[in-house]
């Protein structure tokens, strides 16, 4: 497999946006900040992986594992941050505890259903979307819609191209956009 420079670039955009948002939100909302740090870390390993012609297997596994963790734990930390902002942290704790249990189950092979790790972030983002619609946080709504569009681009196919960009690149760019929208959603409480 050759270098995938377009994916390397889109991962770099995602990492920069995630780390910028994490840094900006750290004094405002630590849960969300740590979620964005996880996303940034996963994207950073993607930069290293896709910049090499033949990445070591350990790097491939590290990127896949950190991406999965960012999707499960990172997204639910952002969810917890959103619900905490509106004095409803219990809802966020339900999603986070579910994500932690699924993660531990997969690590210790107690359950071998990584698909459950896909369900938790989707459900948590749906809950955040409902929250932001109810409280009329338009930046938050735009953030969740950006994340959803990114997910749709992966569902349609990582390697499928649209307008000369692969699905995974669209996912990275939509996610980076969602990160910035989330930053504004956390900065402006309505």
C-alpha positions in Angstrom: 0.0 0.0 0.0 1.4 3.4 -1.0 1.3 6.6 0.8 -2.1 8.2 1.2 -1.2 11.8 1.3 -4.8 13.1 1.0 -5.7 11.1 4.1 -2.6 12.3 5.8 -3.6 15.9 5.1 -7.2 15.3 6.2 -6.0 13.6 9.4 -3.7 16.7 10.0 -6.7 19.0 9.6 -8.7 16.9 12.0 -5.9 16.7 14.6 -5.2 20.4 14.5 -8.9 21.2 14.9 -9.3 18.7 17.7 -6.3 19.9 19.7 -7.2 23.6 19.1 -10.8 22.9 20.4 -9.4 20.8 23.3 -7.1 23.7 24.3 -9.8 26.3 24.0 -12.4 24.3 26.0 -10.1 23.1 28.8 -11.0 25.9 31.2 -14.6 25.8 30.2 -15.5 22.0 30.0 -12.8 19.4 30.9 -14.9 16.4 29.8 -15.4 17.7 26.3 -11.8 18.9 26.2 -10.5 15.4 27.0 -12.8 13.9 24.3 -11.3 16.2 21.7 -7.8 15.4 22.9 -8.6 11.7 22.2 -9.8 12.6 18.7 -6.6 14.6 18.1 -4.4 11.7 19.3 -6.1 9.2 17.0 -5.8 11.6 14.1 -2.1 12.2 14.9 -1.5 8.5 14.6 -3.3 8.6 11.3 -0.9 11.2 10.1 2.0 9.0 10.9 0.3 5.9 9.4 -0.8 7.4 6.1 2.4 9.3 5.5 4.4 6.1 5.2 4.5 3.7 2.2 4.6 0.6 4.3 3.7 1.5 7.9 4.6 -1.0 10.7 1.8 -3.2 11.8 2.0 -1.8 15.3 1.3 1.7 13.9 -1.7 0.4 11.9 -3.1 -1.3 15.1 -2.4 1.8 17.2 -4.3 4.0 14.7 -7.2 1.6 14.5 -7.4 1.2 18.2 -7.1 4.8 19.1 -9.6 5.7 16.4 -12.1 3.2 17.9 -11.4 4.6 21.4 -11.9 8.2 20.2 -15.2 7.2 18.6 -16.4 5.4 21.7 -14.9 7.2 24.7 -14.1 10.5 23.1 -17.5 11.1 21.7 -19.2 10.1 25.0 -16.9 12.5 26.9 -18.1 15.3 24.5 -21.7 14.1 25.2 -21.1 14.3 28.9 -19.7 17.8 28.5 -22.8 18.9 26.6 -25.2 17.5 29.1 -23.2 18.8 32.0 -23.3 22.3 30.5 -27.1 22.2 30.8 -27.1 20.7 34.3 -28.0 17.2 33.1 -24.7 15.3 33.7 -26.6 12.1 34.7 -27.5 11.5 31.0 -23.9 12.0 30.0 -22.7 9.6 32.7 -25.1 6.9 31.3 -23.4 7.1 27.9 -19.9 7.3 29.3 -20.4 4.4 31.7 -21.8 2.3 28.8 -18.8 3.2 26.6 -16.4 2.3 29.4 -18.1 -1.1 30.0 -18.0 -1.9 26.3 -14.4 -0.8 26.0 -13.4 -3.0 29.0 -15.4 -5.9 27.7 -13.6 -5.7 24.4 -10.2 -5.3 26.0 -10.6 -8.3 28.3 -12.5 -10.3 25.7 -15.5 -10.6 27.9 -17.5 -9.5 24.9 -16.4 -9.7 21.4 -18.8 -7.2 19.8 -17.0 -4.1 18.6 -20.2 -3.1 16.8 -21.6 -2.1 20.2 -18.8 0.5 20.2 -20.5 2.0 17.1 -23.9 2.1 18.7 -23.0 4.1 21.8 -21.5 7.2 20.0 -24.5 7.3 17.5 -27.0 7.2 20.4 -25.1 9.7 22.4 -24.9 12.1 19.4 -28.7 11.7 18.8 -29.2 12.6 22.5 -27.0 15.6 22.1 -28.8 16.6 18.9 -32.2 16.5 20.8 -30.6 18.5 23.7 -29.3 21.2 21.3 -32.6 21.4 19.4 -34.6 21.7 22.7 -32.3 24.4 24.1 -32.0 26.1 20.7 -28.1 25.9 20.5 -27.7 26.3 16.8 -23.9 25.8 16.9 -24.4 22.5 18.7 -26.9 21.4 16.2 -24.5 22.3 13.3 -21.8 20.3 15.1 -23.9 17.1 15.4 -25.0 17.5 11.8 -21.4 17.8 10.7 -20.5 14.7 12.6 -23.5 12.9 11.0 -22.4 13.9 7.5 -18.9 12.6 8.3 -20.4 9.3 9.4 -22.5 9.0 6.3 -19.4 9.4 4.2 -17.8 6.4 5.9 -21.0 4.3 5.6 -21.0 5.0 1.9 -17.4 3.7 1.7 -14.0 4.7 3.1 -12.4 4.2 -0.3 -15.2 5.5 -2.5 -14.4 8.9 -3.9 -16.6 11.9 -4.4 -15.2 15.1 -5.9 -11.8 13.4 -5.9 -11.7 12.8 -2.2 -12.1 9.5 -0.5 -14.9 8.9 2.0 -12.4 8.8 4.9 -11.1 12.2 3.9 -14.7 13.6 3.8 -15.2 12.0 7.3 -12.1 13.9 8.6 -13.1 17.2 7.1 -16.7 17.0 8.3 -15.4 15.9 11.8 -13.0 18.9 11.9 -15.9 21.2 11.0 -18.0 19.6 13.7 -15.2 20.1 16.2 -15.2 23.9 15.6 -19.0 24.0 15.8 -18.8 22.2 19.1 -16.3 24.7 20.4 -18.8 27.5 19.7 -21.6 25.4 21.2 -19.7 25.1 24.4 -18.7 28.7 24.5 -22.3 30.0 24.0 -24.8 28.6 26.5 -28.3 29.5 25.7 
